[in-house]
Amino acid sequence: MSKEPHSTVFTRKSRTELFTLEECNKILANLLADKNKQGVLINFDIVPATEHTGFLGEYFHLYLRYLSEDRKDVQTSRLFVKSVIFQNASMEFYMEKMGLIEKEIKLYDLLNELKKFSNHVWSAKCYFTREDLFVMQNVEDMGYVALPSGTHFLNEDQMGPILKSLATLHASSIAYEKQKGKTIGVEFRKWLNEVSVKPEVEWYTTGLRAVLAVAATHPDVLDNPEAQEFIAKGLPRCLDQVYWMVNPSPVHRNVFVHRDAWNANVFYHKEKPYEERSVLVDFQLCRYSPPAMDFHLVTYLNLEPSSRKKMIGSLIETYYDAFAEECREMGIDPNQEQLSKQEFEQSLKDFSLFGVTYNCIAATVLRLPENYLKTLKDKLPEDFHRFSNVDRNADVLRLMKDHPEFANYMYECVGDLLALTYHKLN
């Protein structure tokens, strides 16, 4: 990142500069239009959303106080705001995050359209966008709650609402294409680029090297010279296949996929957590790919490997039944869209290497012993940067030695990878 003194973005003098009165009037009009109402804005307030501390942006709550035509008392609505970072940001950092914000803004325009095809609630609505921010429904005010802090893995009941939300998203994208006569992958190509699984992404390649280091120490292959040679030379070439897997498939039917539906990005209905669909948030990693990509990620990232194996058949049924039902209600025949159940199951096999590889890499970050990464970030920023983007091999192997539970989990994940590669070929 540049250290030049003239690369600094001017910070806002105060958060009240975030919106003009005219913009807030427009936001209110969009909000009330959902209820076929009109109103008069009295005032607005902007409060930092302290529960959100993400790396990408600054987060706020926008409070609108207004009089509507059908009531005499003043009403208040709270909306969620995500803005590109301004506070003490360098120009290089600002421009990088502007690109991600811009992508998310464009995709929320599409998501607003996709939401029209189903009566099920599966995402929040976006009411206003600008090149540097967007304003959305507040998920908590919609009646949805996040999973309890410290939740590591989900059970089958908790998986159902997420799988059904993804099924609705996928079916809606097909309905959109049929109605518009357009292909989402072409229309939104610029905004559906790959940002996480590519050779240029240091987070991914650093994690990949750590996974190879763990694989070499796996008890099943530790004393096997042939396996060690494969891990050193053959496995890296095998895993290169993942780079093309994440792109639109030339064989299988592609849809709009979320690609990040792990438990931190889902909210459950407060009153009916297992009956209603979950609300999905954070659409920064979306792609145009086969539904199998979402299915693999949501099941690998949210379940322990042994649990996934036990319930995978039931989870496939849950997803596909919801997908087929949504398609029928939208006037779509999945069999005519290259998404019969047999074709879906074949795509799961074809993309299994992506799921297991991504899970192994994610485990070197998401499944570390409690607070390890946070402590690095807060107290040893240089070590945090090294771990994230340069080399985490020694750290991961040391943590596995010191924490048997972490070691067992890593070996389970890497065992799945070796089963798909070395053991399958031998």
HELIX and SHEET records of a PDB file:
HELIX    1   1 PRO A    5  SER A    7  5                                   3    
HELIX    2   2 ARG A   15  LEU A   18  5                                   4    
HELIX    3   3 LEU A   21  ALA A   33  1                                  13    
HELIX    4   4 MET A   91  LEU A  114  1                                  24    
HELIX    5   5 LYS A  115  PHE A  117  5                                   3    
HELIX    6   6 GLU A  140  MET A  142  5                                   3    
HELIX    7   7 GLU A  156  LYS A  180  1                                  25    
HELIX    8   8 ILE A  184  GLU A  187  1                                   4    
HELIX    9   9 ARG A  189  TRP A  191  5                                   3    
HELIX   10  10 GLU A  202  ALA A  216  1                                  15    
HELIX   11  11 PRO A  225  GLU A  229  1                                   5    
HELIX   12  12 PHE A  230  GLY A  234  3                                   5    
HELIX   13  13 LEU A  235  LEU A  239  1                                   5    
HELIX   14  14 GLN A  241  MET A  245  1                                   5    
HELIX   15  15 ASN A  263  ASN A  265  5                                   3    
HELIX   16  16 PRO A  291  ASN A  302  1                                  12    
HELIX   17  17 PRO A  305  GLU A  329  1                                  25    
HELIX   18  18 PRO A  334  GLU A  337  5                                   4    
HELIX   19  19 LYS A  341  ASP A  350  1                                  10    
HELIX   20  20 SER A  352  LEU A  366  1                                  15    
HELIX   21  21 TYR A  372  LYS A  379  1                                   8    
HELIX   22  22 PRO A  381  ASN A  389  1                                   9    
HELIX   23  23 ASN A  393  ASP A  402  1                                  10    
HELIX   24  24 PRO A  404  LEU A  420  1                                  17    
HELIX   25  25 TYR A  422  LEU A  425  1                                   4    
SHEET    1   A 5 GLY A  39  PRO A  48  0                                        
SHEET    2   A 5 GLY A  57  SER A  68 -1                                        
SHEET    3   A 5 GLN A  75  VAL A  84 -1                                        
SHEET    4   A 5 LEU A 133  GLN A 137 -1                                        
SHEET    5   A 5 CYS A 126  ARG A 130 -1                                        
SHEET    1   B 3 TYR A 144  ALA A 146  0                                        
SHEET    2   B 3 VAL A 266  HIS A 269 -1                                        
SHEET    3   B 3 VAL A 279  LEU A 280 -1                                        
SHEET    1   C 2 VAL A 255  VAL A 257  0                                        
SHEET    2   C 2 ARG A 287  SER A 289 -1                                        
END                                                                             
